[in-house]
Amino acid sequence: MTSWHYAVNGQAQGPIPEQQLRDLLAHGGLGPDTLLWTEGMAQWQKASEIALFAAPPPAAPPPSYARPTPAQSPARPAADPTAADPTAADPTAGPTQDGGRRASPTRHDTGFTPTATSPSAAELRLDHLLRQSLSILRARLGFWLITGLIGTLVMLPIAVLIPRSGNVIGIIVQTQINAMLTYAAFQACGGRDFRFGDAFQKGSDRFLPFLGITGLVFLAVLILFLAAAVLGYLFGLFFGNPVSFTLFTIACFVLTTMGFVRAFVSMAVCTAEKAGPIVSLTRSFQLTDGSSWRIFGLFLILAVPLVLLGLIASAIVSAVATISATAVAATIGLLLLAAAPMQWLFNAFVIILSTSTYVELRRNTEGFTSDAIAEVFE
């Protein structure tokens, strides 16, 4: 697919895939006056001047409607046509209510291109979010992989040398990685270029608030888990142990998942709005209000490949188990090695999806564009 360059604030950006450019033009990231260029073009041209991206011509207006006149008696003179239709005498007169041609309203360029779902519609478009996130992931695949690799290379030696600190170091390193990825995702959503050094610097600036969000989310999940345990125990007193265990499992799943759903865009809020942990979580709850079940649907979609990969890995280990214990150990080692880059990409995809969801929620409720939100980093 053709790659395209575009200009923002007088600076060339890109290249990006054609589909990502279409998404930016269609959903407010870029406008019809944005200058574009691709290999084979003699010079930069506005998006509206390129047939591939130009908006379709407006539909032709309906023909003028002539009001039928009642039959006239021979004794009465014919009615003056200008009396029945004042616009016939004065073509510059205002539109009539009986089908006269209306002038097109003047459109003011506000930097935001409204779409069928924004900003008036409140529902998230899951297909658009997933398609855009995958497009961003593919466009900078190397960046997401290298960032994950660096994080792993930092954690492994520390985990080996200081085993008891492995979990703490892992949380710290992963928090920094998430802050870097969130910054990069915002730049990608706005169609802007980014570098590893910039991502590291911007991520470091938001490291402590991100760490605070991680701690608060962990605490909230723990409280929800305890609440689910109490609920399961109380039901067990009335219905017996099997029912108690089932209700406990369902309650844990629903409560914890909905907790993650409501906090899904908190890190995006923290990055774009430079808010603290509590404000970021509160703002996330506000933005996701009314869209919780659609975001819950995203979580279910994300769970499908994880479950499938888990089943495939289990089947492979079970098949190898009939050979020898050494073969099982080697197989597990290879699976873990293969799972590492997949984990890096999956984590990056979730961060990109969270950022895209935040942009879409703000677009739906506040009319913001991804380009306007990305400007907070300048």
ROSETI-706774 format. One line per 4 residues: their letters; for each residue x, y negated, z of C-alpha. Coordinates in nm, 3 decimals, decimal comma. Layout:
N
a) X Y Z ~ ...
//
This chain:
378
mtsw) 0,000 0,000 0,000 ~ 0,125 -0,352 -0,082 ~ 0,290 -0,553 0,196 ~ 0,214 -0,924 0,229
hyav) 0,382 -1,231 0,378 ~ 0,182 -1,526 0,512 ~ 0,260 -1,870 0,653 ~ 0,163 -1,992 1,002
ngqa) 0,258 -2,344 1,114 ~ 0,493 -2,375 0,818 ~ 0,682 -2,053 0,897 ~ 0,676 -1,734 0,691
qgpi) 0,553 -1,426 0,877 ~ 0,539 -1,057 0,788 ~ 0,548 -0,842 0,596 ~ 0,228 -0,667 0,710
peqq) 0,012 -0,402 0,540 ~ -0,274 -0,514 0,319 ~ -0,538 -0,365 0,553 ~ -0,404 -0,559 0,854
lrdl) -0,406 -0,878 0,648 ~ -0,768 -0,810 0,549 ~ -0,859 -0,767 0,918 ~ -0,690 -1,097 1,009
lahg) -0,870 -1,281 0,729 ~ -1,205 -1,122 0,807 ~ -1,203 -1,164 1,183 ~ -1,063 -1,508 1,243
glgp) -0,689 -1,452 1,281 ~ -0,617 -1,627 0,949 ~ -0,827 -1,858 0,732 ~ -0,897 -1,898 0,360
dtll) -0,636 -2,176 0,337 ~ -0,355 -1,952 0,469 ~ -0,070 -1,928 0,219 ~ 0,010 -1,573 0,106
wteg) 0,286 -1,415 -0,098 ~ 0,379 -1,064 -0,211 ~ 0,635 -0,920 -0,446 ~ 0,555 -1,012 -0,805
maqw) 0,396 -1,352 -0,727 ~ 0,570 -1,660 -0,866 ~ 0,478 -1,878 -0,569 ~ 0,275 -1,891 -0,248
qkas) -0,103 -1,916 -0,293 ~ -0,400 -1,975 -0,065 ~ -0,595 -1,665 0,033 ~ -0,906 -1,814 -0,125
eial) -0,723 -1,839 -0,459 ~ -0,622 -1,472 -0,466 ~ -0,890 -1,249 -0,615 ~ -0,799 -0,963 -0,382
faap) -0,890 -1,166 -0,072 ~ -1,122 -1,436 -0,206 ~ -1,474 -1,442 -0,068 ~ -1,742 -1,325 -0,313
ppaa) -1,924 -1,608 -0,494 ~ -2,246 -1,721 -0,329 ~ -2,566 -1,571 -0,458 ~ -2,749 -1,779 -0,716
ppps) -3,036 -1,981 -0,567 ~ -3,388 -1,876 -0,656 ~ -3,557 -2,067 -0,936 ~ -3,762 -2,370 -0,840
yarp) -4,109 -2,284 -0,729 ~ -4,390 -2,477 -0,898 ~ -4,698 -2,506 -0,683 ~ -4,999 -2,397 -0,888
tpaq) -5,247 -2,677 -0,932 ~ -5,617 -2,605 -0,893 ~ -5,830 -2,604 -1,207 ~ -5,935 -2,953 -1,302
spar) -6,279 -3,045 -1,423 ~ -6,291 -3,204 -1,770 ~ -6,406 -3,532 -1,618 ~ -6,103 -3,564 -1,385
paad) -5,769 -3,673 -1,523 ~ -5,474 -3,442 -1,470 ~ -5,289 -3,499 -1,146 ~ -4,960 -3,680 -1,165
ptaa) -4,691 -3,411 -1,127 ~ -4,474 -3,647 -0,929 ~ -4,750 -3,689 -0,674 ~ -4,759 -3,315 -0,609
dpta) -4,380 -3,284 -0,603 ~ -4,198 -3,601 -0,501 ~ -3,864 -3,444 -0,586 ~ -3,965 -3,431 -0,952
adpt) -3,953 -3,811 -0,962 ~ -3,648 -3,837 -0,742 ~ -3,406 -3,545 -0,779 ~ -3,201 -3,678 -0,487
agpt) -3,493 -3,653 -0,244 ~ -3,469 -3,413 0,050 ~ -3,574 -3,049 0,029 ~ -3,939 -2,961 0,033
qdgg) -4,104 -2,694 0,241 ~ -4,261 -2,520 -0,055 ~ -3,956 -2,363 -0,214 ~ -3,757 -2,655 -0,347
rras) -3,385 -2,601 -0,384 ~ -3,194 -2,686 -0,068 ~ -2,849 -2,830 -0,056 ~ -2,582 -2,614 0,105
ptrh) -2,485 -2,738 0,451 ~ -2,136 -2,878 0,488 ~ -1,901 -2,632 0,652 ~ -1,644 -2,773 0,892
dtgf) -1,316 -2,590 0,931 ~ -1,291 -2,511 1,302 ~ -1,017 -2,253 1,268 ~ -1,265 -1,974 1,345
tpta) -1,429 -1,766 1,079 ~ -1,759 -1,626 1,213 ~ -1,841 -1,267 1,131 ~ -2,143 -1,047 1,174
tsps) -2,037 -0,966 1,527 ~ -1,871 -1,283 1,647 ~ -1,917 -1,490 1,840 ~ -2,289 -1,442 1,884
aael) -2,305 -1,064 1,903 ~ -2,220 -0,905 2,235 ~ -2,141 -0,552 2,118 ~ -1,788 -0,432 2,056
rldh) -1,715 -0,270 1,721 ~ -1,530 0,046 1,814 ~ -1,446 0,133 1,455 ~ -1,284 -0,206 1,398
llrq) -1,088 -0,187 1,726 ~ -0,954 0,160 1,651 ~ -0,871 0,079 1,288 ~ -0,692 -0,244 1,376
slsi) -0,498 -0,084 1,662 ~ -0,382 0,202 1,440 ~ -0,279 -0,047 1,171 ~ -0,070 -0,243 1,422
lrar) 0,084 0,078 1,558 ~ 0,188 0,190 1,209 ~ 0,320 -0,151 1,105 ~ 0,582 -0,165 1,385
lgfw) 0,625 0,204 1,462 ~ 0,997 0,164 1,526 ~ 0,946 -0,102 1,793 ~ 0,701 0,108 1,996
litg) 0,925 0,416 1,976 ~ 1,245 0,232 2,067 ~ 1,077 0,060 2,361 ~ 0,953 0,393 2,496
ligt) 1,292 0,554 2,441 ~ 1,472 0,279 2,630 ~ 1,229 0,312 2,920 ~ 1,290 0,687 2,936
lvml) 1,669 0,647 2,915 ~ 1,655 0,404 3,207 ~ 1,436 0,629 3,423 ~ 1,607 0,965 3,367
piav) 1,951 0,892 3,522 ~ 1,794 0,726 3,826 ~ 1,551 1,015 3,874 ~ 1,841 1,262 3,858
lipr) 2,071 1,067 4,091 ~ 1,799 0,962 4,337 ~ 1,520 1,221 4,308 ~ 1,307 1,078 4,588
sgnv) 1,291 0,739 4,417 ~ 1,175 0,883 4,086 ~ 0,810 0,785 4,122 ~ 0,887 0,432 4,243
igii) 1,143 0,369 3,968 ~ 0,903 0,516 3,715 ~ 0,628 0,273 3,817 ~ 0,866 -0,023 3,803
vqtq) 1,008 0,066 3,461 ~ 0,666 0,150 3,317 ~ 0,528 -0,182 3,444 ~ 0,803 -0,371 3,261
inam) 0,740 -0,165 2,946 ~ 0,366 -0,238 2,964 ~ 0,430 -0,611 3,003 ~ 0,659 -0,607 2,697
ltya) 0,412 -0,407 2,490 ~ 0,123 -0,638 2,584 ~ 0,315 -0,943 2,463 ~ 0,407 -0,763 2,140
afqa) 0,047 -0,652 2,090 ~ -0,076 -1,012 2,120 ~ 0,173 -1,126 1,859 ~ 0,070 -0,843 1,628
cggr) -0,301 -0,917 1,675 ~ -0,231 -1,276 1,570 ~ -0,030 -1,155 1,271 ~ 0,294 -1,292 1,413
dfrf) 0,640 -1,144 1,411 ~ 0,816 -1,051 1,737 ~ 1,153 -0,924 1,849 ~ 1,264 -0,695 2,129
gdaf) 1,449 -0,976 2,310 ~ 1,141 -1,201 2,308 ~ 0,922 -0,916 2,430 ~ 1,165 -0,839 2,713
qkgs) 1,178 -1,205 2,822 ~ 0,802 -1,259 2,809 ~ 0,740 -0,925 2,975 ~ 0,982 -1,010 3,256
drfl) 0,794 -1,335 3,316 ~ 0,475 -1,137 3,386 ~ 0,639 -0,841 3,562 ~ 0,535 -0,926 3,920
pflg) 0,167 -0,998 3,834 ~ 0,160 -0,674 3,631 ~ 0,303 -0,487 3,929 ~ 0,033 -0,644 4,148
itgl) -0,239 -0,531 3,906 ~ -0,097 -0,178 3,907 ~ -0,103 -0,170 4,287 ~ -0,458 -0,307 4,311
vfla) -0,588 -0,064 4,048 ~ -0,424 0,228 4,231 ~ -0,580 0,110 4,557 ~ -0,923 0,074 4,395
vlil) -0,903 0,420 4,240 ~ -0,805 0,564 4,580 ~ -1,107 0,398 4,742 ~ -1,337 0,526 4,467
flaa) -1,191 0,874 4,506 ~ -1,257 0,868 4,881 ~ -1,612 0,741 4,819 ~ -1,670 1,026 4,576
avlg) -1,532 1,274 4,832 ~ -1,774 1,146 5,097 ~ -2,060 1,164 4,847 ~ -1,969 1,522 4,756
ylfg) -1,943 1,621 5,122 ~ -2,284 1,472 5,206 ~ -2,449 1,652 4,916 ~ -2,271 1,969 5,019
lffg) -2,439 1,952 5,360 ~ -2,776 1,971 5,187 ~ -2,714 2,184 4,877 ~ -2,419 2,409 4,957
npvs) -2,057 2,430 4,845 ~ -2,093 2,501 4,468 ~ -2,322 2,204 4,418 ~ -2,103 1,994 4,642
ftlf) -1,793 2,070 4,434 ~ -1,974 1,996 4,107 ~ -2,113 1,666 4,231 ~ -1,776 1,573 4,376
tiac) -1,607 1,635 4,039 ~ -1,867 1,439 3,842 ~ -1,867 1,151 4,090 ~ -1,485 1,131 4,086
fvlt) -1,477 1,128 3,708 ~ -1,749 0,866 3,662 ~ -1,639 0,632 3,941 ~ -1,268 0,637 3,861
tmgf) -1,325 0,611 3,485 ~ -1,562 0,316 3,523 ~ -1,306 0,152 3,751 ~ -1,045 0,181 3,477
vraf) -1,302 0,061 3,222 ~ -1,374 -0,261 3,409 ~ -1,001 -0,326 3,457 ~ -0,917 -0,229 3,098
vsma) -0,827 -0,581 2,978 ~ -0,677 -0,709 3,305 ~ -0,318 -0,692 3,177 ~ -0,416 -0,874 2,858
vcta) -0,579 -1,143 3,075 ~ -0,265 -1,164 3,288 ~ -0,047 -1,210 2,978 ~ -0,260 -1,450 2,774
ekag) -0,408 -1,660 3,056 ~ -0,105 -1,640 3,289 ~ -0,330 -1,535 3,575 ~ -0,242 -1,358 3,898
pivs) -0,343 -1,000 3,981 ~ -0,674 -1,076 4,156 ~ -0,781 -1,338 3,902 ~ -0,684 -1,105 3,614
ltrs) -0,896 -0,821 3,753 ~ -1,187 -1,053 3,826 ~ -1,169 -1,197 3,474 ~ -1,150 -0,845 3,328
fqlt) -1,467 -0,749 3,515 ~ -1,633 -1,063 3,377 ~ -1,531 -1,000 3,015 ~ -1,624 -0,631 3,017
dgss) -1,965 -0,696 3,172 ~ -2,220 -0,565 2,924 ~ -1,960 -0,370 2,725 ~ -1,863 -0,112 2,987
wrif) -2,026 0,184 2,817 ~ -1,869 0,104 2,480 ~ -1,527 0,084 2,643 ~ -1,613 0,409 2,821
glfl) -1,672 0,548 2,471 ~ -1,319 0,438 2,378 ~ -1,188 0,632 2,677 ~ -1,370 0,944 2,560
ilav) -1,230 0,902 2,209 ~ -0,879 0,868 2,352 ~ -0,932 1,182 2,562 ~ -1,008 1,401 2,260
plvl) -0,651 1,420 2,116 ~ -0,508 1,469 2,466 ~ -0,737 1,765 2,529 ~ -0,661 1,915 2,188
lgli) -0,286 1,879 2,234 ~ -0,312 2,033 2,579 ~ -0,502 2,331 2,442 ~ -0,250 2,377 2,161
asai) 0,044 2,361 2,404 ~ -0,124 2,613 2,635 ~ -0,188 2,849 2,345 ~ 0,176 2,828 2,234
vsav) 0,307 2,899 2,586 ~ 0,065 3,189 2,627 ~ 0,177 3,339 2,297 ~ 0,546 3,307 2,388
atis) 0,489 3,448 2,740 ~ 0,464 3,798 2,594 ~ 0,827 3,776 2,476 ~ 1,036 3,678 2,779
atav) 1,071 3,426 3,059 ~ 1,364 3,267 2,878 ~ 1,151 3,213 2,569 ~ 0,882 3,051 2,783
aati) 1,133 2,814 2,943 ~ 1,279 2,721 2,604 ~ 0,932 2,668 2,457 ~ 0,828 2,443 2,745
glll) 1,149 2,244 2,703 ~ 1,083 2,196 2,331 ~ 0,722 2,096 2,397 ~ 0,831 1,839 2,652
laaa) 1,089 1,704 2,409 ~ 0,828 1,676 2,135 ~ 0,575 1,525 2,375 ~ 0,802 1,234 2,473
pmqw) 0,766 1,026 2,153 ~ 0,398 1,115 2,138 ~ 0,360 0,981 2,492 ~ 0,543 0,661 2,399
lfna) 0,318 0,605 2,099 ~ 0,004 0,692 2,292 ~ 0,093 0,443 2,567 ~ 0,165 0,176 2,305
fvii) -0,165 0,251 2,130 ~ -0,360 0,212 2,457 ~ -0,188 -0,124 2,522 ~ -0,265 -0,240 2,167
lsts) -0,625 -0,122 2,200 ~ -0,662 -0,303 2,534 ~ -0,525 -0,624 2,383 ~ -0,747 -0,594 2,074
tyve) -1,047 -0,535 2,301 ~ -0,962 -0,849 2,500 ~ -0,934 -1,054 2,181 ~ -1,264 -0,915 2,052
lrrn) -1,442 -0,980 2,384 ~ -1,323 -1,341 2,388 ~ -1,418 -1,380 2,024 ~ -1,768 -1,248 2,092
tegf) -1,829 -1,458 2,403 ~ -1,615 -1,768 2,353 ~ -1,543 -1,791 1,979 ~ -1,167 -1,757 2,024
tsda) -0,935 -1,631 1,751 ~ -0,639 -1,402 1,798 ~ -0,419 -1,673 1,650 ~ -0,539 -1,929 1,907
iaev) -0,481 -1,688 2,194 ~ -0,131 -1,604 2,070 ~ -0,041 -1,973 2,082 ~ -0,028 -1,962 2,463
fe) 0,324 -1,819 2,426 ~ 0,456 -2,122 2,241
//
